Amino acid sequence: MRTATVTIYPNALAHNLSQVKKLAPTSKVLAMVKANAYGHGVAAVLPALQQADGIGVASFTEAFEARQLGWEKSIGLVEGVFSANEWQQAIDYDCSCVIHHQPQLDWALTHVPSPDSATRSVWLKYNTGMNRLGFDYQQTITAAKQLHQAGFQVILTTHFANADDREHPLNALQIQRFDEMLTLLKSTVNEDIQGSLCNSAGLVNFPDYQYDWVRPGIMLYGSSPIIDKSASELELQPAMEFSARIMALSTVHTGEAIGYGSRWIADKPTKTALVSIGYGDGYPRVINDEAHVCVLVKSKTEDSEQNHQSEQDYESYLCPIRGRVAMDMIVIDVSSVPDDITLDSKVVLWGDSPHVDDVASQAGTIGYELLCRLSARPARIQTL
């Protein structure tokens, strides 16, 4: 059978959450599980996120799934609602909502939830410079006053445009605008108004501005949110391994080409392996010549009678991809691998090594995209 597999490691998620808490020890944590938990699966990650104070989702489908799975803590709709009917649904599902434009504000003021409803707490989005969602300066003040007068608990929030690059000049401006607005609202509207500024990158790069809530996303899943430090340097562990198995072995002779477009031509006899993975599973089709995978081969020192092997019983070999990635398969160069490589040898596309951030760099994209665009075809496994 075909062997493309996504393995999720809840212990790594729990570890990464603990790293968040070290960075923001006095803040509450809204853990992002939107986009099907960044491709990891909402059901797979919720048990590992129990120490978070809430989760953030982008749709009612995700909110409903979390409630069906027994999540009882806060759920924040980070894009807010899209109609008056959805505002009522938010009340029904006990969700808090981001409010970022006038119609959402009108729906909230027209249908105020009961005092014990989680929807009574709202995230008021202030546009500090990203220019996607959010009210401007005067609109934010007016909205905060109206929401407070109607009995809502207000959490002022915004979103960094360049938090991954600590030195980008817009960061300082956004921090200044946010801090000044929060101070103003606390002094003129209500001192209990809370603040939420930092995403994953902000958590790492701006430790002095964590405020009441932080909103980690990608770092929970073991990918680096910043441009100048790797995941391992941030002590993050990958929560996913993407793997497959070798399905055929062959030798390509000098002068022969591999795959569609005949992009790669052998300059010497080359041992190759065909791997049951491709862009139909979510591995990127467009990838440069530095792309490689990790092949695991049973260690020669292993007791041949041993029935159970851990990955410590295997030797690992980095092997380059040759030719274009196809829908269902890739070809790798296994010239450096010993002759005891087998048809069923495991091939890691990303995990500990190579890391998803490395693969993303080789594909000219970011780890977020690779994780989120995994297809439904690979088998899913969750470790204990």
C-alpha positions as CSV (number, residue, x, y, z in Angstrom):
1,M,0.0,0.0,0.0
2,R,1.0,3.6,-0.5
3,T,3.0,5.0,2.5
4,A,2.9,8.8,2.5
5,T,2.4,9.5,6.2
6,V,2.0,12.5,8.5
7,T,2.9,11.8,12.1
8,I,2.0,14.3,14.8
9,Y,3.9,14.6,18.1
10,P,1.7,16.1,20.9
11,N,4.6,16.1,23.3
12,A,6.5,18.5,21.0
13,L,3.4,20.8,20.9
14,A,3.2,20.8,24.7
15,H,7.0,21.5,24.9
16,N,6.6,24.4,22.5
17,L,3.7,25.8,24.5
18,S,5.9,25.7,27.6
19,Q,8.5,27.8,25.6
20,V,5.8,30.4,24.9
21,K,5.0,30.5,28.6
22,K,8.6,31.1,29.4
23,L,8.7,34.1,27.0
24,A,5.5,35.5,28.4
25,P,5.1,34.3,31.9
26,T,2.4,36.7,33.0
27,S,0.3,36.8,29.9
28,K,-2.6,34.6,28.9
29,V,-2.1,32.4,25.8
30,L,-4.5,32.3,22.9
31,A,-3.1,29.3,20.9
32,M,-3.8,29.5,17.2
33,V,-5.4,26.4,15.7
34,K,-6.7,28.0,12.5
35,A,-6.2,26.4,9.1
36,N,-6.7,22.9,10.7
37,A,-4.1,23.7,13.3
38,Y,-1.6,24.7,10.7
39,G,-2.1,21.4,8.9
40,H,-1.6,19.3,12.0
41,G,-5.3,18.6,12.7
42,V,-7.4,20.2,15.4
43,A,-8.3,16.9,17.0
44,A,-4.6,16.0,17.2
45,V,-3.4,19.2,18.8
46,L,-6.1,20.1,21.3
47,P,-5.0,17.6,24.0
48,A,-1.5,19.0,24.0
49,L,-2.8,22.6,24.3
50,Q,-4.7,22.2,27.6
51,Q,-2.3,24.6,29.3
52,A,-3.3,27.4,27.0
53,D,-6.0,29.8,28.1
54,G,-7.9,29.7,24.8
55,I,-7.6,28.9,21.2
56,G,-7.9,31.1,18.1
57,V,-9.8,30.0,15.0
58,A,-10.7,31.5,11.6
59,S,-14.1,29.9,11.0
60,F,-17.2,28.5,12.7
61,T,-16.3,25.1,11.3
62,E,-13.1,25.1,13.4
63,A,-14.9,26.5,16.5
64,F,-17.7,23.8,16.1
65,E,-15.1,21.1,15.8
66,A,-13.3,22.2,18.9
67,R,-16.5,22.3,20.9
68,Q,-17.5,18.9,19.6
69,L,-14.1,17.6,20.8
70,G,-14.8,18.9,24.3
71,W,-12.8,22.1,24.3
72,E,-14.4,24.1,27.1
73,K,-12.0,27.1,27.3
74,S,-12.2,30.3,25.3
75,I,-12.5,30.2,21.5
76,G,-11.6,33.4,19.7
77,L,-12.8,34.1,16.2
78,V,-9.8,36.0,14.9
79,E,-11.5,37.4,11.8
80,G,-14.7,38.0,13.6
81,V,-18.1,37.2,12.2
82,F,-19.4,37.9,8.6
83,S,-23.1,38.6,9.3
84,A,-25.6,39.3,12.0
85,N,-26.6,35.6,12.0
86,E,-23.0,34.6,12.6
87,W,-22.9,37.0,15.6
88,Q,-25.8,35.1,17.0
89,Q,-23.9,31.8,16.3
90,A,-20.9,33.2,18.1
91,I,-23.1,33.7,21.2
92,D,-24.6,30.2,20.8
93,Y,-21.1,28.6,20.6
94,D,-19.8,30.8,23.4
95,C,-17.0,32.4,21.3
96,S,-15.3,35.7,21.7
97,C,-14.9,37.7,18.5
98,V,-12.5,40.2,16.9
99,I,-14.4,43.3,15.9
100,H,-12.5,45.2,13.1
101,H,-15.1,47.2,11.1
102,Q,-18.3,49.0,11.6
103,P,-20.9,46.3,10.6
104,Q,-19.4,44.0,13.2
105,L,-19.6,46.7,15.8
106,D,-23.2,47.4,14.9
107,W,-24.2,43.7,15.2
108,A,-22.5,43.5,18.6
109,L,-24.2,46.7,19.9
110,T,-27.6,45.6,18.6
111,H,-27.5,42.1,20.1
112,V,-25.6,42.3,23.4
113,P,-25.1,38.8,24.9
114,S,-25.9,37.9,28.5
115,P,-23.3,38.9,31.1
116,D,-22.1,35.3,31.6
117,S,-21.5,34.8,27.9
118,A,-17.9,34.5,26.6
119,T,-19.0,36.6,23.6
120,R,-19.3,39.5,26.1
121,S,-15.5,39.7,25.7
122,V,-14.5,41.2,22.4
123,W,-11.1,41.8,20.7
124,L,-11.1,45.4,19.3
125,K,-8.8,45.5,16.3
126,Y,-6.7,48.7,15.9
127,N,-5.0,49.3,12.6
128,T,-1.5,50.3,13.7
129,G,0.1,50.0,10.2
130,M,-0.5,46.6,8.6
131,N,-3.5,48.1,6.8
132,R,-5.5,44.9,6.5
133,L,-8.1,44.9,9.2
134,G,-8.9,47.3,12.0
135,F,-10.3,50.7,12.9
136,D,-8.3,53.9,12.6
137,Y,-7.3,56.0,15.6
138,Q,-10.6,57.9,16.2
139,Q,-12.8,55.0,15.2
140,T,-11.0,52.8,17.8
141,I,-11.6,55.3,20.6
142,T,-15.3,55.6,19.6
143,A,-15.8,51.9,19.3
144,A,-14.1,51.2,22.7
145,K,-16.4,53.7,24.4
146,Q,-19.5,52.2,22.8
147,L,-18.5,48.6,23.6
148,H,-17.7,49.5,27.2
149,Q,-21.0,51.4,27.7
150,A,-22.9,48.3,26.3
151,G,-21.2,46.1,28.9
152,F,-18.5,44.4,26.9
153,Q,-15.0,43.5,28.2
154,V,-12.6,45.0,25.6
155,I,-9.3,43.6,24.6
156,L,-7.4,46.0,22.3
157,T,-5.5,44.1,19.7
158,T,-3.5,44.7,16.5
159,H,-1.2,42.7,14.2
160,F,2.5,43.2,13.4
161,A,3.4,43.5,9.7
162,N,7.1,42.7,10.2
163,A,7.6,41.2,13.6
164,D,9.9,38.5,12.0
165,D,12.4,41.2,11.2
166,R,13.3,42.9,14.5
167,E,15.0,45.9,12.9
168,H,12.2,46.8,10.5
169,P,11.2,50.5,11.3
170,L,7.5,49.8,11.2
171,N,7.7,47.6,14.3
172,A,8.7,50.5,16.6
173,L,5.9,52.6,15.1
174,Q,3.3,49.9,15.6
175,I,4.4,49.3,19.2
176,Q,4.2,53.0,19.9
177,R,0.8,53.5,18.4
178,F,-0.6,50.4,20.2
179,D,0.9,51.4,23.6
180,E,-0.4,55.0,23.3
181,M,-3.9,53.8,22.4
182,L,-4.0,51.2,25.2
183,T,-2.9,53.8,27.7
184,L,-5.5,56.3,26.4
185,L,-8.3,53.8,26.6
186,K,-7.4,52.7,30.1
187,S,-7.4,56.3,31.3
188,T,-10.5,57.6,29.4
189,V,-12.7,54.6,28.9
190,N,-12.0,51.9,31.5
191,E,-8.8,50.8,33.3
192,D,-9.8,47.1,32.8
193,I,-9.3,47.3,29.1
194,Q,-6.7,44.6,28.2
195,G,-4.1,44.5,25.4
196,S,-2.9,41.8,23.0
197,L,0.0,42.6,20.6
198,C,2.3,39.7,20.0
199,N,2.1,36.8,17.6
200,S,4.9,34.2,17.6
201,A,7.5,36.5,16.1
202,G,6.5,39.3,18.5
203,L,6.9,36.9,21.4
204,V,10.5,36.3,20.5
205,N,11.6,39.7,19.3
206,F,9.7,42.0,21.6
207,P,9.6,40.5,25.1
208,D,8.9,43.9,26.8
209,Y,5.5,44.2,25.0
210,Q,3.6,41.0,25.9
211,Y,0.6,42.7,27.6
212,D,-2.4,40.7,28.8
213,W,-2.7,38.1,26.0
214,V,-0.2,36.6,23.5
215,R,-1.3,34.8,20.3
216,P,1.3,32.2,19.3
217,G,0.8,30.2,16.1
218,I,3.6,28.8,14.0
219,M,6.0,28.4,17.0
220,L,3.6,26.0,18.7
221,Y,4.2,23.7,15.7
222,G,8.0,23.9,15.9
223,S,8.8,26.3,13.1
224,S,10.8,29.5,13.6
225,P,8.8,32.7,13.4
226,I,11.8,35.0,12.9
227,I,14.4,35.4,10.1
228,D,17.6,35.3,12.1
229,K,17.2,32.2,14.4
230,S,16.3,28.6,13.6
231,A,13.7,26.6,15.4
232,S,16.4,24.6,17.2
233,E,18.1,27.9,18.4
234,L,14.7,28.8,19.8
235,E,14.5,25.4,21.5
236,L,11.4,24.5,19.5
237,Q,10.6,20.9,18.5
238,P,8.9,19.9,15.2
239,A,5.4,18.7,16.0
240,M,5.1,16.9,12.6
241,E,7.0,14.4,10.6
242,F,6.2,14.0,6.9
243,S,7.5,10.7,5.5
244,A,7.1,8.0,2.9
245,R,8.8,4.8,1.8
246,I,11.0,3.7,-1.0
247,M,8.9,2.0,-3.7
248,A,11.7,1.1,-6.3
249,L,15.4,1.1,-6.7
250,S,17.4,1.5,-9.9
251,T,20.5,2.9,-11.6
252,V,20.5,5.8,-14.0
253,H,23.3,5.6,-16.5
254,T,25.6,8.5,-17.5
255,G,23.9,10.9,-19.9
256,E,20.4,9.7,-19.0
257,A,17.8,12.1,-17.6
258,I,15.2,11.8,-14.8
259,G,11.6,12.8,-14.7
260,Y,9.4,15.3,-16.5
261,G,11.2,17.9,-18.5
262,S,14.4,15.9,-18.3
263,R,15.7,18.5,-15.9
264,W,18.5,16.5,-14.3
265,I,21.0,14.5,-16.3
266,A,23.4,12.0,-14.7
267,D,27.1,12.8,-15.2
268,K,28.0,9.3,-13.9
269,P,26.1,6.1,-13.0
270,T,23.8,7.0,-10.2
271,K,21.9,4.9,-7.7
272,T,18.3,6.2,-7.4
273,A,15.3,5.4,-5.4
274,L,11.7,6.2,-6.2
275,V,9.7,7.5,-3.2
276,S,5.9,7.4,-2.9
277,I,5.4,11.1,-2.3
278,G,4.6,14.1,-4.5
279,Y,2.8,17.4,-4.8
280,G,-0.5,15.5,-4.6
281,D,0.4,14.8,-1.0
282,G,1.6,18.4,-0.3
283,Y,5.3,18.2,-1.0
284,P,6.2,21.3,-3.1
285,R,6.6,20.8,-6.8
286,V,8.9,23.8,-7.3
287,I,12.0,23.2,-5.3
288,N,15.7,24.0,-6.0
289,D,18.7,21.7,-6.5
290,E,19.6,21.9,-2.8
291,A,16.5,20.0,-1.8
292,H,17.1,16.7,0.1
293,V,15.4,14.1,2.2
294,C,16.6,11.9,5.0
295,V,16.7,8.1,4.3
296,L,16.8,5.8,7.3
297,V,18.6,2.5,6.9
298,K,18.6,-0.3,9.5
299,S,21.9,-0.2,11.5
300,K,24.3,-3.0,10.9
301,T,24.9,-3.3,14.7
302,E,21.3,-4.0,15.4
303,D,20.4,-7.5,16.7
304,S,18.8,-9.2,13.7
305,E,16.4,-11.0,16.0
306,Q,15.0,-7.8,17.6
307,N,11.4,-7.5,16.7
308,H,10.9,-3.8,17.6
309,Q,13.1,-1.1,16.3
310,S,13.2,2.5,17.3
311,E,14.7,5.2,15.1
312,Q,17.8,5.0,17.2
313,D,18.4,1.6,15.5
314,Y,18.8,3.3,12.1
315,E,21.5,5.2,10.3
316,S,20.3,8.4,8.6
317,Y,21.6,9.6,5.2
318,L,20.8,13.0,3.5
319,C,19.9,12.3,-0.1
320,P,19.3,14.9,-2.8
321,I,16.2,15.0,-4.9
322,R,16.8,14.5,-8.6
323,G,14.5,15.8,-11.3
324,R,11.1,17.4,-10.9
325,V,8.7,16.5,-8.1
326,A,5.7,14.7,-9.7
327,M,2.2,14.4,-8.4
328,D,2.7,11.0,-6.8
329,M,6.5,10.4,-6.5
330,I,10.0,11.8,-6.4
331,V,13.3,10.4,-7.3
332,I,16.3,10.7,-4.9
333,D,20.0,10.0,-5.3
334,V,21.0,7.2,-2.9
335,S,24.5,6.8,-4.1
336,S,25.8,7.6,-0.6
337,V,23.5,5.0,1.1
338,P,24.9,1.5,1.8
339,D,23.8,-1.4,-0.3
340,D,21.5,-2.7,2.5
341,I,18.9,0.0,1.6
342,T,15.6,-1.8,1.1
343,L,12.3,-1.1,-0.8
344,D,10.6,-0.3,2.5
345,S,13.3,2.1,3.9
346,K,11.7,5.1,5.5
347,V,12.2,8.6,3.8
348,V,11.7,11.7,5.9
349,L,10.6,14.7,3.8
350,W,10.5,17.0,6.8
351,G,10.7,16.6,10.6
352,D,13.9,16.8,12.7
353,S,16.0,16.7,9.5
354,P,15.4,18.2,7.1
355,H,13.3,20.7,9.0
356,V,10.2,22.1,7.3
357,D,11.8,25.6,7.4
358,D,14.7,24.2,5.3
359,V,12.4,22.7,2.8
360,A,10.4,25.9,2.6
361,S,13.6,27.9,1.9
362,Q,14.4,25.5,-0.9
363,A,10.9,25.9,-2.3
364,G,11.0,29.7,-2.1
365,T,8.2,29.9,0.5
366,I,7.7,29.7,4.3
367,G,7.1,26.8,6.6
368,Y,3.5,28.0,7.3
369,E,2.5,27.4,3.7
370,L,4.0,23.9,3.5
371,L,2.3,22.8,6.7
372,C,-1.1,24.3,5.9
373,R,-1.3,22.9,2.3
374,L,-0.8,19.2,3.1
375,S,-3.4,17.2,1.3
376,A,-5.8,14.7,2.8
377,R,-4.2,11.8,1.0
378,P,-1.3,11.0,3.4
379,A,-2.2,8.6,6.3
380,R,-2.4,10.4,9.7
381,I,-0.7,9.0,12.8
382,Q,-0.7,10.6,16.3
383,T,1.9,9.4,18.8
384,L,1.1,9.0,22.5
